[in-house]
Amino acid sequence: MKICVAQTRPVMGDIEANIDRHQQLIEGAIALGADLIVFPELSITGYEPTLAKDWAVDLGDRRFDRFQTLSDTHQITIGIGAPTQNPPGICISLLLFQPHQARQHYSKMHLHPDEEPFFVPGPPSAGLIGPGAKVALAICYELFVPEHAAHAAHNGAAVYLTSVAKSVDGVEKARKRLREIARDYAMTVLMANCLGLADGMDCPGQTSVWSPQGTLLSQLDDVEEGFIVVDTETQAVLQRTLIL
């Protein structure tokens, strides 16, 4: 299985512009044979909790139809970050487009305390996707919740994939924790982080992949948008920078 994590610099609140950029990255991943691509936390709007209510989308939003078309045509699963409208409130979600299937979403179950005034937790979910349902999803703060990774491993996940919006300090803490998860549970681990400002903090990218032994296989820089593709069978890695 070839899995891709993308690194983006969202245009805050400009969903159409972000859709176009997402499509470019997806097409690049398709060219390298990716089976699955996941974007950073709230990638389609940018991470701005105070504005999330105004930017929230529905699962059936027609603006995202092109992602389903790409998924169906190229047999690729796509996960984009977006705030979603739910009866209890706004969730931090990954909208999931899978070949010839109805749209689904994975919503963040464990919120950071700073997020609680603006979001509600998502419903309990195994969060397993991809061929053979072997890829466990996590959104940002969840990677620090010990039972989250333990639950993924118990459910048979071979890959732990995190979608984040992390600051410079946050990335360092996340990198340490994700190395531990890879080593402790013998899983390939991936992190998709964004670039630019998010809720007043500077996000440095450094989207990364670790082997099941906890070895860093690849990492993007703190400047350019791009993506990493890892083959989970061979641990071979390809990475690309996307230049306008």
ROKOLLO-808979 format. One line per 3 residues: number of its first residue (from 1); their letters; for each residue z, x, y of N, C-alpha, C. Coordinates in pm, 1 decimal, padded with zeros to 6 digits. Example, Ala and Ser with C-alpha at 12.3 -4.5 7.8 and 13.67 -1.06 7.14 Angstrom:
<nodes>
1) AS) 00780.0:01319.0:-00569.0:00780.0:01230.0:-00450.0:00780.0:01320.0:-00330.0 | 00708.0:01285.0:-00225.0:00714.0:01367.0:-00106.0:00787.0:01290.0:00003.0 $
</nodes>
This chain:
<nodes>
1) MKI) 00000.0:00084.7:-00118.3:00000.0:00000.0:00000.0:00000.0:00088.8:00124.1 | -00084.9:00056.6:00220.2:-00089.8:00129.7:00346.2:-00026.3:00044.3:00456.0 | 00078.9:00099.0:00516.8:00155.9:00025.4:00616.3:00143.8:00095.2:00750.3 $
4) CVA) 00129.5:00016.2:00855.0:00108.2:00068.4:00989.3:00216.7:00018.2:01084.2 | 00269.5:00109.4:01166.3:00357.1:00070.9:01277.9:00287.7:00110.7:01407.3 | 00285.8:00018.0:01502.7:00214.6:00038.6:01629.4:00312.7:00065.0:01742.3 $
7) QTR) 00268.9:00143.4:01837.8:00346.8:00176.1:01957.2:00269.6:00126.4:02080.4 | 00330.8:00036.2:02156.4:00261.6:-00025.8:02269.4:00340.8:-00010.2:02398.5 | 00268.5:-00025.1:02509.2:00329.9:-00031.0:02641.6:00299.7:-00170.5:02696.0 $
10) PVM) 00387.1:-00267.3:02673.5:00356.3:-00405.3:02711.8:00338.9:-00421.8:02862.5 | 00248.6:-00512.8:02898.3:00238.7:-00558.4:03036.5:00332.3:-00678.5:03046.7 | 00440.2:-00664.7:03120.7:00545.6:-00764.7:03119.3:00493.7:-00903.5:03157.5 $
13) GDI) 00508.8:-00997.5:03063.8:00473.8:-01135.7:03087.3:00326.4:-01168.5:03079.2 | 00240.4:-01068.2:03059.7:00095.0:-01091.7:03054.8:00050.8:-01100.0:02909.0 | 00065.4:-01217.8:02853.2:00037.7:-01235.7:02710.8:-00107.9:-01205.5:02676.9 $
16) EAN) -00201.0:-01249.7:02760.7:-00342.9:-01227.9:02731.5:-00376.8:-01078.4:02727.6 | -00326.5:-01003.0:02825.1:-00352.6:-00858.7:02826.6:-00292.3:-00791.7:02703.8 | -00174.1:-00834.5:02666.0:-00108.8:-00775.4:02549.1:-00180.4:-00812.9:02419.7 $
19) IDR) -00234.5:-00934.3:02412.5:-00314.3:-00973.6:02295.8:-00434.2:-00881.0:02281.1 | -00503.0:-00854.1:02390.4:-00619.8:-00765.4:02385.0:-00581.6:-00626.7:02333.2 | -00468.9:-00572.8:02383.0:-00425.4:-00440.6:02339.9:-00384.8:-00441.8:02193.5 $
22) HQQ) -00315.9:-00546.0:02151.7:-00279.6:-00559.7:02010.5:-00404.3:-00558.0:01922.9 | -00507.1:-00630.9:01965.3:-00628.5:-00636.4:01885.0:-00691.1:-00498.1:01868.6 | -00691.4:-00419.0:01975.3:-00747.0:-00283.6:01965.5:-00672.2:-00200.8:01861.7 $
25) LIE) -00541.3:-00210.7:01863.5:-00460.8:-00134.4:01768.5:-00480.6:-00186.6:01626.2 | -00488.3:-00316.5:01611.0:-00511.9:-00373.5:01477.9:-00645.6:-00326.5:01422.4 | -00748.7:-00329.2:01504.7:-00880.8:-00285.3:01458.8:-00879.7:-00137.5:01419.9 $
28) GAI) -00802.6:-00056.8:01492.4:-00789.9:00083.3:01454.7:-00720.2:00099.7:01320.9 | -00617.5:00020.6:01297.1:-00546.5:00026.4:01169.7:-00633.9:-00022.3:01054.7 | -00712.8:-00125.7:01080.5:-00805.2:-00176.3:00978.9:-00904.0:-00068.2:00938.0 $
31) ALG) -00952.3:00008.1:01035.5:-01048.2:00115.8:01007.2:-00989.7:00221.2:00914.1 | -00856.9:00232.3:00912.3:-00790.3:00329.1:00823.6:-00739.3:00263.1:00695.1 | -00775.4:00137.9:00675.2:-00743.1:00071.1:00549.6:-00603.5:00012.9:00540.7 $
34) ADL) -00540.0:-00013.4:00654.8:-00403.1:-00065.3:00652.7:-00396.6:-00204.6:00590.5 | -00291.8:-00227.4:00511.3:-00265.5:-00358.8:00452.3:-00170.6:-00441.8:00538.2 | -00097.0:-00374.4:00625.7:00006.8:-00439.1:00704.4:00026.4:-00361.4:00834.0 $
37) IVF) 00038.9:-00431.8:00946.3:00070.5:-00369.2:01074.1:00177.2:-00450.4:01145.6 | 00277.5:-00381.7:01199.7:00386.3:-00448.1:01272.3:00404.7:-00378.8:01407.1 | 00431.3:-00460.2:01509.6:00444.5:-00414.9:01647.6:00591.3:-00413.0:01690.3 $
40) PEL) 00621.1:-00352.3:01806.2:00759.8:-00346.1:01853.9:00818.7:-00482.8:01888.5 | 00947.8:-00482.0:01911.5:01022.6:-00603.6:01945.2:00967.1:-00667.1:02072.9 | 00937.9:-00798.4:02064.0:00884.6:-00876.2:02176.8:00761.7:-00809.9:02239.6 $
43) SIT) 00677.5:-00756.0:02154.4:00561.4:-00677.3:02201.5:00459.7:-00759.7:02279.1 | 00451.4:-00888.9:02251.0:00344.6:-00968.5:02311.5:00381.2:-01015.2:02452.4 | 00510.1:-01004.9:02489.0:00553.9:-01042.9:02624.1:00621.1:-00928.3:02698.2 $
46) GYE) 00674.9:-00831.3:02623.5:00766.0:-00733.4:02678.8:00909.0:-00781.2:02660.3 | 01002.2:-00685.8:02653.7:01142.0:-00717.9:02627.6:01215.5:-00739.0:02759.7 | 01229.1:-00864.4:02798.1:01301.5:-00903.2:02919.5:01382.4:-01028.4:02887.6 $
49) PTL) 01504.6:-01011.7:02838.3:01583.3:-01128.3:02794.8:01597.6:-01237.1:02899.7 | 01614.3:-01199.4:03026.9:01636.1:-01301.3:03130.5:01512.8:-01387.4:03153.9 | 01395.7:-01340.6:03110.6:01271.1:-01414.7:03130.1:01216.7:-01474.2:03000.9 $
52) AKD) 01285.6:-01449.1:02891.3:01232.9:-01489.9:02760.5:01214.0:-01641.5:02749.9 | 01301.1:-01717.1:02812.3:01286.8:-01863.1:02805.3:01155.6:-01907.9:02867.0 | 01116.2:-01844.4:02976.9:00990.6:-01879.8:03043.5:00869.3:-01833.3:02964.7 $
55) WAV) 00884.8:-01727.3:02887.0:00772.3:-01667.7:02814.7:00763.9:-01712.1:02669.3 | 00859.5:-01791.1:02622.9:00865.6:-01826.3:02481.0:00740.6:-01901.6:02436.4 | 00700.8:-01877.2:02312.1:00579.4:-01936.0:02255.6:00613.6:-02017.4:02131.3 $
58) DLG) 00519.4:-02101.1:02093.0:00529.9:-02176.3:01967.9:00451.9:-02103.9:01858.6 | 00494.6:-02125.9:01734.5:00428.9:-02060.9:01620.5:00280.5:-02093.8:01615.9 | 00243.5:-02214.2:01656.3:00103.7:-02256.1:01648.4:00020.7:-02225.2:01770.8 $
61) DRR) 00070.7:-02143.7:01861.9:-00000.3:-02111.6:01986.2:-00143.4:-02066.4:01957.0 | -00241.8:-02136.8:02014.1:-00382.4:-02109.5:01984.3:-00429.8:-01974.9:02038.9 | -00356.5:-01919.6:02134.1:-00394.8:-01788.2:02185.8:-00389.2:-01680.2:02078.5 $
64) FDR) -00314.3:-01707.0:01971.4:-00298.5:-01608.6:01865.7:-00394.7:-01630.7:01749.0 | -00488.5:-01723.3:01763.4:-00581.5:-01752.3:01654.3:-00659.5:-01629.0:01611.1 | -00689.3:-01541.2:01707.3:-00769.8:-01423.2:01671.2:-00696.1:-01334.2:01570.8 $
67) FQT) -00562.7:-01334.7:01574.8:-00487.5:-01254.8:01477.7:-00503.3:-01310.7:01336.1 | -00504.6:-01444.0:01325.7:-00525.9:-01503.6:01194.2:-00666.0:-01473.0:01143.6 | -00763.6:-01475.9:01233.4:-00900.8:-01442.9:01193.7:-00910.1:-01299.1:01144.0 $
70) LSD) -00847.9:-01206.0:01214.9:-00846.0:-01066.3:01170.8:-00776.7:-01052.4:01035.6 | -00667.1:-01124.7:01017.6:-00594.1:-01120.6:00891.6:-00679.4:-01171.5:00776.2 | -00743.9:-01287.0:00796.9:-00826.1:-01346.2:00691.3:-00947.1:-01258.9:00658.4 $
73) THQ) -01010.5:-01205.2:00760.5:-01134.6:-01129.6:00741.8:-01110.1:-00995.4:00675.7 | -00998.3:-00931.6:00711.3:-00975.2:-00793.7:00666.1:-00858.3:-00779.9:00569.5 | -00803.5:-00889.9:00525.2:-00695.2:-00887.9:00426.9:-00578.5:-00799.8:00474.0 $
76) ITI) -00538.6:-00820.3:00597.9:-00428.6:-00744.7:00654.8:-00321.4:-00840.9:00705.6 | -00195.6:-00807.4:00682.6:-00083.9:-00883.9:00736.3:-00045.0:-00824.7:00870.5 | -00024.8:-00911.7:00970.4:00001.0:-00870.0:01108.2:00132.7:-00930.2:01154.8 $
79) GIG) 00219.9:-00847.4:01213.5:00345.0:-00895.6:01270.5:00353.8:-00858.8:01417.5 | 00355.7:-00959.0:01505.0:00364.3:-00934.1:01649.2:00498.3:-00987.0:01701.3 | 00556.5:-00916.1:01798.3:00686.9:-00954.7:01850.5:00675.4:-01055.7:01963.2 $
82) APT) 00752.6:-01165.2:01954.8:00746.4:-01269.2:02057.6:00876.0:-01349.3:02060.2 | 00915.3:-01399.3:02179.4:01023.8:-01497.6:02184.8:00968.4:-01633.3:02141.6 | 01040.6:-01701.5:02054.6:00989.5:-01827.7:02001.2:01081.7:-01944.4:02035.2 $
85) QNP) 01017.1:-02060.3:02057.3:01088.7:-02184.3:02083.9:01142.1:-02239.8:01951.8 | 01271.7:-02267.7:01947.5:01334.0:-02328.7:01830.8:01432.5:-02434.7:01880.0 | 01459.3:-02538.3:01800.1:01550.1:-02643.7:01846.0:01685.2:-02593.9:01898.1 $
88) PGI) 01746.9:-02492.4:01832.8:01876.4:-02446.2:01885.9:01864.1:-02360.5:02011.5 | 01744.8:-02303.6:02036.9:01726.3:-02214.2:02150.1:01613.1:-02115.7:02125.9 | 01612.7:-02006.0:02201.3:01506.2:-01906.4:02191.1:01545.6:-01798.0:02091.1 $
91) CIS) 01453.6:-01764.3:02001.8:01475.9:-01658.2:01903.5:01389.1:-01536.9:01935.1 | 01436.5:-01420.2:01894.7:01355.9:-01298.6:01895.7:01286.3:-01291.0:01760.8 | 01154.5:-01301.1:01761.1:01082.3:-01319.5:01635.5:00966.7:-01222.5:01617.0 $
94) LLL) 00927.6:-01207.9:01492.7:00799.6:-01150.3:01455.5:00713.5:-01264.1:01403.5 | 00602.3:-01291.8:01470.5:00506.6:-01390.2:01420.5:00422.2:-01321.3:01314.7 | 00408.9:-01385.0:01199.4:00344.3:-01322.2:01084.3:00214.7:-01394.1:01050.1 $
97) FQP) 00106.6:-01317.0:01048.2:-00026.3:-01367.0:01012.9:-00065.7:-01299.6:00882.1 | -00076.3:-01381.9:00775.8:-00106.8:-01330.8:00643.1:-00237.9:-01392.1:00594.5 | -00315.2:-01317.7:00515.1:-00448.6:-01365.2:00477.3:-00446.7:-01503.9:00412.9 $
100) HQA) -00515.8:-01597.6:00479.0:-00537.5:-01732.0:00425.4:-00406.9:-01804.0:00394.5 | -00304.2:-01778.2:00475.8:-00176.8:-01848.5:00463.8:-00138.1:-01907.5:00598.8 | -00052.4:-02006.8:00593.5:00000.4:-02063.9:00717.0:00085.6:-01960.3:00789.1 $
103) RQH) 00085.9:-01967.0:00921.3:00167.3:-01874.3:00999.5:00315.3:-01890.4:00965.2 | 00383.4:-01778.1:00965.3:00527.1:-01777.6:00944.1:00591.0:-01691.9:01052.8 | 00722.6:-01689.3:01053.9:00791.0:-01599.1:01145.6:00920.6:-01550.6:01083.3 $
106) YSK) 00957.8:-01430.3:01120.6:01089.6:-01377.2:01087.6:01164.3:-01363.7:01219.6 | 01281.4:-01425.2:01228.4:01358.9:-01422.6:01352.3:01486.7:-01342.2:01333.6 | 01520.1:-01267.7:01435.3:01636.6:-01178.3:01435.1:01763.9:-01256.0:01403.0 $
109) MHL) 01827.9:-01220.3:01293.5:01947.3:-01291.9:01249.5:02074.3:-01236.4:01313.0 | 02073.0:-01106.5:01346.6:02191.1:-01040.4:01401.8:02159.2:-00994.3:01544.0 | 02217.2:-01060.2:01641.4:02191.7:-01027.1:01780.9:02292.3:-00924.3:01833.1 $
112) HPD) 02245.0:-00838.2:01923.1:02337.5:-00753.4:01998.3:02413.9:-00843.2:02095.3 | 02542.7:-00812.9:02121.9:02619.2:-00899.2:02213.7:02550.3:-00921.5:02348.4 | 02478.4:-00823.4:02399.0:02409.0:-00839.8:02527.2:02299.9:-00946.8:02521.5 $
115) EEP) 02252.3:-00976.6:02400.1:02143.8:-01073.9:02385.7:02192.4:-01217.0:02370.9 | 02319.4:-01233.5:02340.7:02370.5:-01366.4:02307.2:02360.5:-01469.0:02420.8 | 02365.5:-01428.2:02549.1:02347.7:-01529.8:02654.1:02205.2:-01585.9:02661.4 $
118) FFV) 02109.5:-01517.6:02599.3:01968.7:-01555.1:02617.3:01899.9:-01601.0:02488.6 | 01955.9:-01565.5:02374.0:01890.5:-01593.8:02246.5:01990.2:-01654.3:02147.8 | 01935.5:-01717.2:02044.8:02017.0:-01764.3:01932.9:01972.7:-01689.7:01807.3 $
121) PGP) 02063.4:-01672.6:01709.2:02024.5:-01603.8:01585.5:01922.9:-01684.7:01506.7 | 01834.9:-01613.7:01438.4:01740.1:-01680.5:01350.1:01807.9:-01726.9:01222.0 | 01742.2:-01813.0:01147.1:01799.6:-01862.8:01021.1:01802.9:-01753.1:00915.0 $
124) PSA) 01891.2:-01764.5:00815.6:01894.0:-01666.8:00706.4:01756.8:-01653.6:00641.7 | 01717.0:-01530.2:00617.4:01584.3:-01505.8:00560.9:01584.8:-01374.2:00486.1 | 01512.6:-01370.2:00373.0:01498.0:-01244.2:00300.1:01413.2:-01146.9:00379.6 $
127) GLI) 01319.6:-01199.2:00460.8:01236.3:-01113.8:00544.5:01148.9:-01018.3:00467.3 | 01102.9:-01059.2:00349.2:01019.1:-00972.9:00265.6:00873.9:-01016.3:00276.1 | 00785.1:-00922.6:00309.4:00643.4:-00953.5:00325.2:00559.8:-00845.0:00259.9 $
130) GPG) 00428.0:-00861.1:00271.7:00334.5:-00761.1:00220.9:00303.5:-00780.9:00073.9 | 00208.1:-00702.6:00020.3:00172.4:-00712.5:-00120.9:00295.3:-00695.6:-00210.4 | 00318.5:-00794.0:-00295.4:00434.4:-00788.7:-00383.4:00565.4:-00817.6:-00313.5 $
133) AKV) 00561.0:-00858.7:-00185.3:00681.9:-00888.2:-00106.4:00781.7:-00773.6:-00115.8 | 00733.6:-00652.5:-00090.0:00817.0:-00532.6:-00103.0:00858.6:-00473.2:00031.3 | 00815.4:-00534.4:00141.2:00846.3:-00480.8:00273.9:00952.3:-00568.4:00340.2 $
136) ALA) 01068.0:-00508.9:00371.0:01176.1:-00580.4:00437.9:01166.0:-00559.7:00587.9 | 01173.4:-00668.5:00662.8:01166.7:-00662.7:00808.2:01306.2:-00657.4:00869.9 | 01316.4:-00581.8:00978.8:01438.1:-00579.3:01059.3:01396.6:-00573.2:01205.3 $
139) ICY) 01473.4:-00637.4:01291.5:01444.5:-00633.7:01435.2:01561.8:-00567.1:01506.8 | 01537.7:-00448.3:01555.7:01625.0:-00370.6:01644.1:01769.8:-00362.5:01595.0 | 01861.8:-00433.7:01657.9:02004.8:-00420.4:01628.6:02036.3:-00440.1:01480.4 $
142) ELF) 01952.6:-00513.1:01409.2:01980.9:-00541.9:01268.4:01990.4:-00414.8:01184.3 | 01921.8:-00308.4:01225.9:01925.6:-00186.4:01145.7:02064.3:-00124.3:01143.6 | 02149.5:-00160.4:01242.1:02286.6:-00108.9:01246.8:02385.9:-00198.6:01173.2 $
145) VPE) 02339.2:-00309.0:01119.9:02425.7:-00400.5:01045.0:02417.5:-00360.8:00898.0 | 02521.1:-00299.1:00840.9:02510.6:-00241.2:00707.0:02459.6:-00337.2:00599.9 | 02505.2:-00462.7:00605.9:02464.9:-00556.6:00501.6:02316.7:-00591.8:00508.3 $
148) HAA) 02253.4:-00569.0:00623.6:02111.4:-00603.7:00635.6:02026.7:-00516.0:00544.4 | 02041.4:-00384.1:00554.9:01965.7:-00293.7:00468.5:02009.1:-00308.6:00322.9 | 02138.5:-00328.5:00300.1:02187.4:-00345.1:00163.2:02125.9:-00468.7:00099.0 $
151) HAA) 02116.4:-00575.9:00176.4:02056.4:-00699.9:00126.2:01908.7:-00678.0:00093.9 | 01838.0:-00604.1:00179.6:01696.3:-00575.4:00154.9:01678.8:-00499.0:00024.8 | 01760.5:-00396.5:00005.2:01750.9:-00317.1:-00117.9:01784.2:-00401.9:-00240.1 $
154) HNG) 01886.3:-00485.2:-00229.0:01925.3:-00572.5:-00340.2:01812.8:-00667.6:-00378.6 | 01734.3:-00709.3:-00279.7:01622.9:-00801.3:-00305.6:01496.5:-00730.7:-00352.8 | 01503.6:-00599.8:-00372.6:01391.4:-00527.3:-00431.3:01295.1:-00465.4:-00332.8 $
157) AAV) 01334.0:-00454.6:-00205.2:01244.0:-00394.1:-00106.3:01222.2:-00246.4:-00136.8 | 01097.6:-00203.4:-00122.5:01063.5:-00061.3:-00135.0:01041.8:00001.9:00001.2 | 01028.7:-00083.5:00103.9:01001.2:-00039.0:00240.3:01092.6:-00114.5:00335.2 $
160) YLT) 01146.9:-00043.8:00434.4:01229.9:-00104.4:00537.6:01160.0:-00078.3:00670.1 | 01115.0:-00185.0:00735.9:01030.8:-00172.1:00854.3:01100.2:-00236.2:00973.7 | 01127.1:-00156.3:01077.3:01202.4:-00203.8:01192.1:01114.8:-00213.8:01316.2 $
163) SVA) 01126.4:-00325.7:01385.0:01055.8:-00352.8:01510.1:01159.7:-00348.1:01621.0 | 01147.2:-00250.7:01714.4:01255.6:-00226.9:01809.0:01204.9:-00214.5:01952.2 | 01299.7:-00223.4:02045.6:01278.4:-00186.4:02185.8:01398.4:-00101.0:02222.8 $
166) KSV) 01386.9:00029.1:02200.4:01499.7:00120.5:02212.3:01483.6:00215.2:02330.7 | 01596.1:00241.0:02399.4:01602.7:00339.9:02505.5:01607.8:00479.6:02444.9 | 01612.6:00580.9:02530.4:01621.1:00719.5:02483.6:01744.6:00738.3:02396.3 $
169) DGV) 01859.9:00695.7:02443.5:01982.2:00707.5:02363.8:01975.4:00621.2:02238.7 | 01918.3:00502.3:02254.7:01908.4:00411.6:02140.9:01820.0:00464.8:02030.5 | 01712.3:00532.2:02066.9:01622.8:00588.4:01966.2:01694.0:00694.9:01884.2 $
172) EKA) 01773.7:00780.2:01949.6:01843.6:00884.6:01876.0:01940.0:00824.9:01773.9 | 02012.6:00720.9:01813.9:02103.8:00655.0:01721.2:02027.5:00586.8:01608.2 | 01915.6:00523.6:01643.1:01835.4:00455.2:01541.5:01776.9:00554.3:01441.5 $
175) RKR) 01728.9:00667.9:01491.5:01670.5:00767.7:01401.9:01772.4:00815.4:01298.8 | 01893.5:00840.2:01342.7:01998.5:00883.9:01250.0:02026.0:00776.8:01145.0 | 02039.4:00652.8:01189.9:02068.8:00543.6:01096.5:01952.2:00520.0:01000.2 $
178) LRE) 01829.5:00527.5:01049.4:01714.7:00500.4:00962.9:01695.5:00610.1:00859.0 | 01727.2:00733.8:00893.6:01725.5:00840.8:00792.5:01825.7:00809.8:00681.5 | 01942.1:00760.4:00721.2:02044.0:00724.9:00622.3:01995.4:00612.8:00530.6 $
181) IAR) 01933.5:00510.4:00589.2:01883.0:00398.8:00508.7:01778.1:00448.1:00409.3 | 01686.0:00531.8:00455.9:01582.3:00584.7:00367.1:01645.9:00659.0:00250.2 | 01738.9:00747.3:00280.3:01800.9:00829.7:00177.3:01891.6:00747.8:00084.1 $
184) DYA) 01973.0:00660.4:00142.5:02071.3:00587.3:00062.5:02007.5:00486.4:-00030.9 | 01894.3:00427.6:00011.8:01833.4:00322.2:-00068.0:01697.5:00361.9:-00124.8 | 01657.4:00488.1:-00106.6:01530.2:00539.3:-00159.0:01413.4:00449.6:-00118.2 $
187) MTV) 01410.9:00414.2:00011.4:01303.6:00331.9:00064.9:01223.4:00412.2:00166.8 | 01093.0:00387.4:00173.1:01014.9:00433.4:00287.3:01059.5:00352.2:00407.7 | 01084.9:00419.5:00519.8:01137.8:00352.5:00638.7:01045.6:00378.6:00757.1 $
190) LMA) 01016.5:00273.7:00833.3:00930.2:00284.2:00949.9:00995.9:00217.9:01070.3 | 00970.7:00274.1:01188.1:01021.1:00217.6:01313.4:00907.5:00207.8:01413.8 | 00883.4:00088.0:01468.2:00785.0:00065.6:01573.9:00860.3:00044.1:01704.6 $
193) NCL) 00848.4:00139.5:01797.2:00915.2:00128.2:01927.2:00811.2:00120.2:02037.8 | 00853.4:00065.9:02153.4:00762.5:00049.3:02266.6:00777.9:00162.9:02367.0 | 00689.0:00162.5:02464.1:00691.0:00254.3:02577.3:00717.9:00175.0:02705.1 $
196) GLA) 00767.7:00244.4:02807.6:00784.5:00181.3:02937.6:00917.8:00111.7:02952.7 | 00931.0:00034.7:03059.1:01056.8:-00031.2:03090.6:01076.1:-00157.4:03006.8 | 01200.9:-00177.3:02965.9:01240.2:-00297.4:02893.3:01382.2:-00332.2:02935.6 $
199) DGM) 01398.0:-00443.5:03006.2:01528.3:-00485.8:03054.7:01596.1:-00373.7:03134.0 | 01516.9:-00303.7:03215.0:01569.9:-00198.7:03300.9:01590.6:-00063.9:03236.6 | 01565.7:-00052.3:03106.5:01580.8:00076.1:03038.1:01443.7:00133.9:03006.2 $
202) DCP) 01436.4:00266.0:02999.7:01311.4:00333.9:02970.0:01301.3:00356.7:02820.7 | 01196.6:00305.2:02760.4:01176.2:00319.2:02615.8:01079.7:00434.4:02588.8 | 01117.1:00529.7:02504.2:01038.8:00651.2:02486.6:00943.4:00650.3:02367.5 $
205) GQT) 00914.7:00533.5:02309.8:00824.4:00534.2:02194.9:00885.9:00607.3:02077.3 | 00821.9:00718.5:02035.9:00866.1:00796.5:01920.6:00868.9:00713.6:01792.6 | 00773.2:00623.8:01784.0:00752.0:00547.5:01660.8:00745.1:00644.1:01543.3 $
208) SVW) 00814.9:00612.5:01432.5:00837.7:00712.6:01328.5:00829.6:00654.1:01188.4 | 00812.5:00746.0:01091.2:00811.6:00711.4:00949.1:00893.9:00815.2:00873.1 | 00978.1:00766.8:00780.2:01058.1:00854.3:00694.7:01024.3:00828.9:00547.9 $
211) SPQ) 01030.9:00934.1:00468.2:01010.8:00923.0:00323.8:01135.3:00863.7:00258.7 | 01125.9:00822.8:00130.6:01244.3:00771.3:00061.2:01354.9:00875.9:00044.2 | 01324.7:01001.4:00073.2:01426.4:01106.4:00069.2:01490.7:01128.7:00206.7 $
214) GTL) 01444.2:01056.4:00307.6:01498.1:01071.5:00441.2:01429.6:01177.2:00524.2 | 01315.4:01227.1:00478.5:01239.3:01327.7:00551.9:01148.1:01260.3:00653.1 | 01148.5:01310.2:00776.6:01058.5:01256.4:00879.3:00915.8:01296.6:00845.5 $
217) LSQ) 00829.4:01197.0:00821.7:00690.7:01223.3:00784.6:00598.0:01230.0:00905.1 | 00626.1:01149.8:01006.7:00538.9:01146.2:01123.6:00610.9:01078.0:01238.6 | 00574.0:01119.4:01361.5:00632.9:01058.7:01480.4:00533.8:01065.4:01595.6 $
220) LDD) 00517.3:00952.6:01665.4:00433.3:00952.0:01784.5:00510.2:01010.5:01902.8 | 00439.4:01036.8:02012.7:00503.7:01097.5:02128.7:00568.5:00991.8:02217.7 | 00609.7:01033.2:02337.6:00676.9:00941.5:02429.6:00587.6:00901.8:02546.8 $
223) VEE) 00454.1:00914.5:02525.7:00359.8:00890.4:02635.1:00252.0:00789.0:02600.7 | 00188.1:00805.6:02485.7:00066.7:00731.6:02454.1:00090.7:00617.6:02355.5 | 00013.3:00510.3:02373.2:00007.8:00405.2:02272.3:-00067.4:00457.6:02149.6 $
226) GFI) -00035.8:00402.5:02034.8:-00103.4:00446.5:01913.1:-00039.3:00384.8:01791.2 | -00066.1:00444.3:01675.6:-00008.3:00390.3:01552.7:-00002.3:00498.0:01445.5 | 00081.9:00472.0:01346.4:00094.2:00556.1:01227.4:00065.8:00468.9:01106.5 $
229) VVD) -00013.3:00521.0:01014.1:-00038.3:00455.5:00885.6:00016.8:00545.5:00775.5 | 00100.0:00489.8:00688.4:00152.2:00566.1:00574.7:00112.0:00496.8:00445.5 | 00068.3:00577.0:00348.2:00038.7:00528.3:00213.5:00166.8:00539.6:00132.5 $
232) TET) 00224.5:00427.3:00093.6:00354.4:00430.7:00026.2:00345.9:00488.0:-00114.3 | 00226.1:00495.4:-00170.7:00209.7:00553.1:-00304.4:00211.5:00705.3:-00298.8 | 00139.2:00761.4:-00202.8:00122.8:00907.0:-00195.0:00205.5:00971.4:-00085.0 $
235) QAV) 00260.2:00888.6:00008.1:00332.2:00935.4:00127.2:00240.7:01009.0:00225.3 | 00109.0:00997.9:00205.2:00013.6:01054.6:00300.4:00019.5:00974.6:00429.9 | 00004.9:01045.0:00543.2:00019.6:00982.6:00674.6:-00102.7:01011.6:00761.3 $
238) LQR) -00147.2:00908.9:00832.2:-00248.5:00923.5:00936.4:-00193.5:00865.3:01063.7 | -00217.7:00928.9:01177.7:-00173.5:00870.8:01303.6:-00284.6:00883.0:01405.3 | -00287.6:00786.0:01495.5:-00392.1:00779.7:01596.0:-00330.1:00745.8:01731.3 $
241) TLI) -00383.7:00806.6:01835.6:-00348.4:00771.3:01971.4:-00459.3:00686.3:02028.0 | -00421.7:00580.4:02098.4:-00520.7:00489.9:02155.5:-00535.1:00519.5:02305.0 | -00652.7:00561.5:02346.5:-00677.3:00596.7:02484.6:-00770.1:00492.2:02545.8 $
244) L) -00737.5:00447.4:02666.4:-00825.0:00353.8:02736.7:-00958.1:00421.1:02771.7 $
</nodes>
